[in-house]
Amino acid sequence: MELVERDEQLRVLELLLNETLVRKGQVALLDGPAASGKTELLRVFAERAQKSGVLFLSASCSRSERALPFGVISQLVHSAVLPVDLQARLVRLVDEGVAEALAARSRGEPAELGQVFHGISLALLELAALDPLLIGVDDLRQVDALSLQCLLYLIRRLRSARILAVLTDDSDPAPAQRPFGGELLRQPHFRRIRVAPLSEAGVAGLLARGDLPTRLAPEFHAATGGNPLLLASLAEDHREVGTARPEGYGLAVLSCLHRGDVVRTRVARAVAVLGGQGSPEALAALAVTDPDVVRQSCAALTAAGLLGDGVFRHPAGRQAVLDDLGPDDRIDLHRRAARLLHEQGALALTVAGHLIEAADVDPPWAVTVLLEAAEQALLSDRMELAADALRLAHRASLGEADRAAIRARLAYAEWQVNPAAAAEHLDPLVAAMRADQLNRRDCMVLIRQLLWHGRADEAMDLLDRLRGSVAEQHPEAAAELRHTELWLTSVHPPLARRSRPPVRPGAEPALVTPKADPGLQSTAMLADMLARGRSHEALDRAELVLRDIDLNRSTSWAEESAMLALLVLISAGQAKSAAEWCDRLLGAAEGRRAPVWRAMFASARATIAVRQGELAAAAEHAEVALNQLARKSWGVAIGLPLGSLILAKTRMGRFEEAAQLLTYTVPDAMFGSRYGLPYLYARGNYYLATNHHHAALADFLSCGELMQGWRLEVSGLVPWRTSAAEAWLRLGNLEQARLLVHDQLAQPGTDGFRTRGASLRLLAALSPSPRRLSLLTEALELFESAGDCYEQARVLVDLSRVHYEADDKRRARKVFRRAWHLAKVCDAQPLCAELLSASSDLSTGAGAGEDSAGITSLTSSERRVAALAVIGYTNREIAGKLHITASTVEQHLTRVYRKLNVKRRNDLPLDLRAEPAPRIRLA
């Protein structure tokens, strides 16, 4: 027995053929794992032999042909063009043998076929006397018994004939073929050649010959085990679509499988159904065979490259085997698998998967398993599996209260993926709550989902029912209701009841109770702190919530508490910290199958980016958020990402895009929640930027009316007073603007960086010149502390004007360049345009014209370069804009410095920007 590579195997077969040509008959057995390349090796060798003038008789038997007597011998006789008389003789002998075999079978007696075997062997020997003969029989395990006997009769008489018989078989011959194999071993002219699957190096060589990169060799070897048939199919699939296809690799797997025996196929199907979860005993029960047979079959399937470590090597292979099952067979296998695994104590998730595939809720334990699996799936972010398990459990015949509880959990699972789809459960759940079929936690979640979808009237009705019954409930129920009231105060203020309901003496509900939902507790505490403008006091709690979010995923309030925690950080001026936490949450959410989480965190990140002046990033995050969910799924919360996107587009100068966003239809109920505030504020800013000052003022004042009515003025959700003051300023009503600014500065929460900074900037615009410098300097420091580049640039513009008015042109230029740089970093194109306009205005102020003689001495080319340099463009940027080289820019600037008697770029007079020569387009 030899273990040789393909080329060496062909060389051995050719040596045997040469022996045959000198009348030394030979027999070769190519054996190895199923589909290890034996058939391909026989084909290649036969093609070479035929080119040498050898006559090739071939036969390949399938499982269905095994029962046909003399089936393989008949194939050999008809596989090539033979002399007419000899072929007629062989056909007659085969027909006689078949007739005798069938007659003996009907009599229940053994057939007398010695004369037939002798006649066929003699005819083939006569044929070999005319031409050298190659007899190829592929897959001995499928050959019928009479053909095997006839072949053995011939093989014993080959020693002086010009006949080479090449047979293929699996490494583990079928029991019926073992006597035949034993007889072969006794023949002196017998040669056994072991054909093994390709090694990883062999796979690499095959890929190289097929114009595929050899770096794929490890992946291909892992997916095929070196099986040449699977390799060829997988390579073709990669050339076509870059991955395994059902009609390519999948069919090759089935081809390998169906060449084996029936038991092996049943075992493979059991492996596919169990997906590696079953023991040999479970596989044996599912395949209706013995555990020892299962082990042997699995070993053969592994050697054939179909299995690896007890599972299919590639998902496409497993799926092909499953798809090959008929619907009834597949359901039956999954049903039996569920019951077997449940009896063996398998995990609920594993058992539930089979129940779902079989749609089987008949076992009395099925609903319990499905509900347990749904909870596990929710914790592991497998929302679709959780929903499937809950749908199936809901179909079982249960009491109405149980069905209502399951539907409530199903609505929550579907809401995590698609809130719009989950909305179909709201009407039945509302009816169930009115019929007292829901527990209080499910009621709280239902109310929250109704509010998300803008159904505030129904939510209020259900809230009143809870409020009316709270005095009769356990104190913990009252505490949970109180938590919900606190959350409503910050998120849906019109529905919140501000005063506490009357309670029995000694039954005062605690804010935190041992058995309360931790997510709801955290949500209530954060919402309360936010509504009362005490975000700084809640920073530690907010960071704790964000740090432990993975531990609290079992609560339906996890994402809401995380969003409020981020809002607390933002309101407390910790935008940088909020951004870091949000990026961490977004990174973790990428691997989760919960689009609502990703959408909400992306919208929070957009809010943070706007506050930091990162306008392009804000727009990107907001668009990601809006693309994660269909617009219908956003409900009232759409105001959060949409507001950030409108504000970012407005400040970037993309007014048409912002206007398009404002055409979106938003729910009316959005304006009864905090989600309406960022939308109104963004719309007001759009109107202000496009010179619709009255409309802007109306939106800002609407924000104020809502926040005052909701008693959220100190929460810092939107700076409506400073924005309204700016609108009054644009309208020329300085008195109203001054009143709003002073009112804002008198608010208890106006020690925040951003709000106070905006108030001081506007106060400077309303104050006489001597006070402006100190006010703007403090405002700049506040915005620097807040990390808001956009507002810093706005303050710097005003500071530049103040310095020019004070005839401090050097400092004015310095401040101006810094403002320009920040505006460019923010991608705030309208602000850049305002800066360019300001530079022209400032150049006509005090001290303007001192350098006019020097400026007039500049050439047009020098003036264009200097005009771009003075507003902060680098040499490379100037070169790109003017289509010249960087060295030319440097030469021009050197001459400009000499003519204007300055030493560096920062000393260039700002008057250069007033010249009309450098006509540029803002990037």
SULJOPE-V707592 format. One line per field, one symbol per residue. phi: phi as a letter, one per 40 degrees, with the letter a starting at -180 (. if undefined). psi: psi as a letter, one per 30 degrees, with the letter a starting at -180 (. if undefined). A space follows every 50 residues. Layout:
# SULJOPE-V707592
phi=???
psi=???
This chain:
# SULJOPE-V707592
phi=.bbbcdcccccccccccccccbgbdbbbbcbiddfchccccccccccccc ccgccbbbabbcdccccccgcccccccccacbddcccccccccccccccc cccccccgbcccbdccccccccccccccccadbbbbbcgccbcccccccc ccdcccbcdbbcbbbbbbaccbccdcccccccccccccccbbbcbccccc ccccccccccgbccccddcccccbggccccccccccccccbgacbccbdd ccccccccccccccccccccccccggcccdcccccccfacdccccccccc ccccgcbafgbccbdcccccccccccdccccccccccdccccccgccdcc ccdcccccfbbcdccccdcccccccccccbgbcccdcccccccccccbcc ccccccccccccccccbadccccccccccccccccfbbcccccccccccc cdcgccccccccccccccbcccccdcccccccccccccdcbbdccccccc ccbcdgbdcccbbdbcccccdcdcccccccccgbdccbcccccccccbcc cbccccbcccccccccccccccgbcccccccccccccccdcccbdccccc ccccccdcccccgcccccccccccccccbcdcccfccccccccccccccc ccgccccccccccdcbcccdcbbccccccccccccccccbgbccccdccc ccdcccccccfbdccgcacccccccccccccgcccccccccccccccccc ccdcccccccccccccbcdcccccccccccccccccgccccccccccccc ccccccgbccccccccccccccccccgccccccccccccccccccdgcgc bcccccccccccccccccccbhccdcccdcccfbccccdccccdccdccc fbbadcccccddcccccccbbcc
psi=kkjlleeeeeeeeeeeeeeefhhiklkkjjlalkhggeeeeeeeeeeeee fggkkjklkkkleffefjkgeeeeeeegfljlkeeeeeeeeeeeeeeeee eeeeeefglkkjgeeeeeeeeeeeeeeffekkkkjkjkiffgkleeeeee eeeeefgfeglikjkjkkllejlleffeeeeeeeffkfgkkkjkjllkle eeeeeeeefghkkfffeeeeeeffggjeeeeeeeeeeeeefglkkefdee eeeeeeeffaleeeeeeeeeeeefhgflleeeeeeefhaleeeeeeeeee eeffgelkhglkfkeeeeeeeeffkleeeeeeeeeeeeeeeeeghlkeee eeeeeeefhjgekffeeeeeeeeeeeeefggieeeeeeeeeeeffljlle eeeeeeeeeeeeeeefejeeeffffeeeeeeeefghgkleeeeeeeeeee eeggieeeeeeeeeeeeffefflkeeeeeeeeeeeeeeefeieffkjekk lklkkfgkkleklegljeeeeeeeeeeeeeeghheefgeeeeeeeeegee fgffkfgeeeeeeeeeeeeefggheeeeeeeeeeeeeefefkhieeeeee eeeeeeeeeeffgieeeeeeeeeeeffeklefffbffffeeeeeeeeeee ffgieeeeeeeffkklkefefglfffefeeeeeeeeeefggieeeeeeee eeeeeeeeefhgegfgekieeeeeeeeeeffgieeeeeeeeeeeffkfgg gkeeeeeeeeeeeefglleffeeeeeeeeeeeeeefgjeeeeeeeeeeee eeeefggieeeeeeeeeeeeeeeeefhieeeeeeeeeeeeeffgakfkfe geeeeffkleeeeeeeeeefggkleeeeeeeghlleeeeeeeeeeeeeef hlfleffkkffeffkfeijlkk.
